[in-house]
Amino acid sequence: MVVSEYFSNLGNDHAQVVPLTVFVAVLCLCLIIGHLLEENRWVNESITAILTGCVAGAIILVLSKGKNSHILTFNEELFFIYLLPPIIFNAGFQVKKKQFFQNFLTIMLFGVVGVFISLIIITAGSWWLFPKLGFVGLTARDYLALGTIFSSTDTVCTLQVLHQNETPLLYSLVFGEGVVNDATTVVLFNTIQKLDVSRLDSRTILPVVGDFFYLFLTSTALGVVAGLVTAYVLKTLYFGRHSSIREIALMVLMAYFSYMLAELLQLSGILTVFFCGILMSHYAWHNVSESSRITTTHVFATMSFIAETLIFLYVGMDALDIEMWRMTKLSFGTSMGIYSTLILLILLGRAAFVFPLSTLSNYMNRKAERTPVITFKHQLIIWWAGLMRGAVSIALAFKQFTYFGVTSDPINATMITDTIIVVLFSTLVFGFLTKPLISYLLPHHETIKISHRESVPPKENLGVPLLSLEESVGTNMSRAKDSLSRLIERPVFTIHLYWRKFDDAYMRPIFGGPVSTPMDC
């Protein structure tokens, strides 16, 4: 009796502290379980966090006598402001820049054009099939938002199975598409919110596409500027003379400042902080002390890991939200029909662009002798990697169908539960099958051959400039013609080559970093 009164008074006196304490305790437990299952490559951190969240949610549901299953209420603003930035920044900071930019066109095809294709298929399919299943009440904007929500991928499961050194091309494509896909879906989702859905025609769609590319380019430019400013300040002032803490703090704060500034200017914070991370790792990281380099690498990775685990932990808890399930008011058959339809549309939407765009990419790179071909096995893995849905889908669904995590509309409640079920099913089922699928398609001896074939560096003379004032006009014209023909035959590699020349000659002396060599990654 005394113990129950103590906990009752504790809950009244610390209404916010108790839920946070319990949630942190569950998070710590999740990390321990993940460590114990590390050797089991069938189960990754995402699956561990979701299952731990489901168990924790079930325990809370029993203790609350069926009233509640989660400790904290989900807030999409909390997700976009505090949890997403460290995840995306770390992705940019850790990316292998050489592989990313050598495959940049293919990544953009998958991450931008692919999202548009998937959006069309999922939107049109749900608009046509949902009424046939007896589910009505969604507006045109809801269907467009639905297509965007389920076009967002989560490639964590596949990346944890792939090895970057064994399959550099495949890893680069899956990783790059995942980041660009997140940025594209969020930008597209925000663009749809401004769309006049009362009249959808070519005059309405073209401004949307223009607005999308404007946001894409300006957000990227802002991230580049933020990264360069940080690098220049660190190189000029040399914070490491007095304190390595200040230079680490400056990198963290400038990254977060770039994200918040982009959101304040109604741009894409995801793109901004991603390219800010790339520029910081390329320049700023070389301007700090050795201890700061080690610290920043681990700090950014740790922040990203905690944020990802926290999100999936909440998804597991929210799957048992009894109030949301009661509010849906749909029969079991109708609910299963909606879930199956969404999964089918995701499969079709993914296949509709992965295989055609892979063929297009191979055709574009047909004259580039050293550019690896995206084989059919690679295409299957890329298709499979994008079938899983994750945190961005959850956040966008809450943003579209709830008001600060709360809704009283049965239609909106249905869409929230549908999103949670699709995320759970895709992460658990597709996630469990990822390891055996990749092991079957890419045996270990085959990945070694692929690694050797893809890692052979092209022999190019980086010391020869595009044009030289010391050469004759005829020599310069001949060199320009050779460069132009190389650009036409191998556009991506040629642009990358001359960028490295420009980078070594002008950018690195100003912003920091060692001169690159043909073997640099």
VENLINPE-V196804 format. One line per field, one symbol per residue. phi: phi as a letter, one per 30 degrees, with the letter a starting at -180 (. if undefined). burial: # if it has 16 or more other ideal C-beta (glycine too) atoms within 10 Angstrom, else .. Layout:
phi->???
burial->???
This chain:
phi->.ddddddddddddbdcddedddddddddddddddddcdddddccdddedddddddddddddddchidabbdcddbdddddcccdeddddddddcddddddddcddddddddcddddddedddddddddcedddicbkdddddddddddeccdcbceedddcdcdddbddddddddddedddedddddddddddcddddbcbddddedddddddddddddddddddddddddddddddhdddcaddddddddddddddddddddddiccddddddddddddddcdedccddddddddedddddddddddddddddeddddcddddddddhcddddddddedddddddddddddcdddddddddddcdcddcdddddddddddddddcddcbddddddddddcbchibbccedddddddddddddddddddddddddddddddbedddddddddddcdddcbddddddbbddcddddddddddddddddddbdddddddddddddddbddddcjjdddbecdc
burial->..................#...#..##..##.##..#.....###############..##......#####.###..##..###########.##.###############.##########.###.##..#.#..#...######################..###########################..#............#..##..##.###.##############...##...#.###.###.######.###...#######################..#..##..##..###.###############..##.##.#...##.##..###.##..###.###.##..##.##..#..##.##..#########################..#.#...##################.##..##.##...#....#..##..#.....................#..#...#..#...#.###.###.##.##..##..###..#.....
